[in-house]
Amino acid sequence: MIHADFYQFKGKFREFKISGHAGYAESGKDVVCASVSSAVQLTVNMLDCFDCEPQVSADENIICCSVKDGETASMLIGQLLRHCRAILEEFPKTINITIRRCKYV
Protein backbone atom coordinates (compact mmCIF):
# COMPACT_ATOMS: atom_id res chain seq x y z
CA MET A 1 0.00 0.00 0.00
CA ILE A 2 1.14 3.54 -0.72
CA HIS A 3 1.18 5.83 2.31
CA ALA A 4 0.51 9.46 1.45
CA ASP A 5 0.94 11.80 4.41
CA PHE A 6 0.10 15.49 4.02
CA TYR A 7 1.10 18.01 6.68
CA GLN A 8 -0.59 21.33 7.40
CA PHE A 9 0.29 24.31 9.55
CA LYS A 10 -2.44 26.87 10.26
CA GLY A 11 -4.63 25.39 7.54
CA LYS A 12 -1.98 25.48 4.79
CA PHE A 13 -0.20 22.46 3.38
CA ARG A 14 3.53 22.66 4.04
CA GLU A 15 4.82 19.15 3.46
CA PHE A 16 4.07 15.72 2.05
CA LYS A 17 5.62 12.29 2.37
CA ILE A 18 4.82 9.45 -0.02
CA SER A 19 6.11 5.93 0.62
CA GLY A 20 5.50 2.30 -0.20
CA HIS A 21 4.03 0.41 -3.13
CA ALA A 22 0.41 0.06 -4.18
CA GLY A 23 0.60 -3.67 -4.74
CA TYR A 24 -1.94 -3.38 -7.53
CA ALA A 25 0.28 -5.22 -10.04
CA GLU A 26 3.80 -6.57 -10.28
CA SER A 27 6.69 -4.13 -10.21
CA GLY A 28 7.04 -2.27 -13.50
CA LYS A 29 3.39 -2.81 -14.42
CA ASP A 30 1.65 -1.13 -11.47
CA VAL A 31 -0.44 1.73 -12.89
CA VAL A 32 -1.24 3.04 -9.40
CA CYS A 33 2.43 3.41 -8.47
CA ALA A 34 3.13 5.02 -11.84
CA SER A 35 0.23 7.45 -11.43
CA VAL A 36 1.26 8.53 -7.95
CA SER A 37 4.94 8.80 -8.91
CA SER A 38 4.12 10.96 -11.90
CA ALA A 39 1.82 13.22 -9.86
CA VAL A 40 4.48 13.65 -7.17
CA GLN A 41 7.14 14.53 -9.74
CA LEU A 42 4.82 17.04 -11.41
CA THR A 43 3.96 18.61 -8.04
CA VAL A 44 7.61 19.05 -7.08
CA ASN A 45 8.39 20.52 -10.51
CA MET A 46 5.47 22.96 -10.22
CA LEU A 47 6.54 23.97 -6.72
CA ASP A 48 9.97 24.75 -8.12
CA CYS A 49 8.51 26.55 -11.14
CA PHE A 50 6.46 28.84 -8.87
CA ASP A 51 9.48 29.62 -6.64
CA CYS A 52 8.07 27.77 -3.62
CA GLU A 53 11.58 26.48 -2.84
CA PRO A 54 10.73 22.80 -2.36
CA GLN A 55 13.12 20.90 -0.12
CA VAL A 56 13.05 17.33 -1.40
CA SER A 57 14.61 14.15 -0.10
CA ALA A 58 14.21 10.82 -1.81
CA ASP A 59 15.25 7.33 -0.92
CA GLU A 60 14.09 3.96 -2.17
CA ASN A 61 10.26 3.92 -1.97
CA ILE A 62 9.98 7.23 -0.10
CA ILE A 63 9.93 10.90 -1.04
CA CYS A 64 9.52 13.86 1.29
CA CYS A 65 8.90 17.43 0.21
CA SER A 66 8.53 20.52 2.36
CA VAL A 67 8.03 24.13 1.35
CA LYS A 68 8.09 27.56 2.87
CA ASP A 69 4.74 29.02 3.82
CA GLY A 70 2.69 30.25 0.91
CA GLU A 71 -0.72 30.08 -0.70
CA THR A 72 0.60 28.75 -4.03
CA ALA A 73 2.57 25.96 -2.38
CA SER A 74 -0.42 24.97 -0.27
CA MET A 75 -2.67 24.93 -3.32
CA LEU A 76 -0.28 22.75 -5.34
CA ILE A 77 0.16 20.24 -2.52
CA GLY A 78 -3.61 20.27 -2.03
CA GLN A 79 -4.03 19.33 -5.67
CA LEU A 80 -1.66 16.39 -5.18
CA LEU A 81 -3.90 15.28 -2.30
CA ARG A 82 -6.95 15.62 -4.53
CA HIS A 83 -5.24 13.56 -7.24
CA CYS A 84 -4.32 10.82 -4.74
CA ARG A 85 -7.94 10.70 -3.60
CA ALA A 86 -9.10 10.31 -7.21
CA ILE A 87 -6.66 7.45 -7.74
CA LEU A 88 -7.86 5.81 -4.52
CA GLU A 89 -11.46 6.09 -5.67
CA GLU A 90 -10.58 4.31 -8.92
CA PHE A 91 -8.28 1.75 -7.25
CA PRO A 92 -9.55 1.07 -3.69
CA LYS A 93 -7.20 -0.19 -0.98
CA THR A 94 -4.06 0.96 -2.79
CA ILE A 95 -3.36 4.26 -0.98
CA ASN A 96 -3.63 5.21 2.68
CA ILE A 97 -4.05 8.99 2.89
CA THR A 98 -3.55 10.95 6.11
CA ILE A 99 -3.61 14.66 6.86
CA ARG A 100 -1.57 15.71 9.87
CA ARG A 101 -0.49 18.87 11.62
CA CYS A 102 3.08 20.05 11.11
CA LYS A 103 5.25 19.72 14.18
CA TYR A 104 7.12 22.93 13.39
CA VAL A 105 6.40 26.54 12.63
Number of C-alpha atoms within 10 A of each C-alpha: 15 21 17 22 17 24 20 18 16 10 9 19 28 26 25 24 19 22 19 16 21 22 16 16 12 10 12 8 10 14 17 23 23 15 13 21 14 11 17 23 12 14 20 22 13 17 23 15 11 12 13 20 16 22 14 14 11 12 8 7 10 15 18 18 21 22 21 16 17 12 12 16 27 23 15 19 26 19 14 21 22 12 16 22 17 12 18 16 12 11 14 12 13 20 25 17 16 13 13 14 15 15 8 6 8
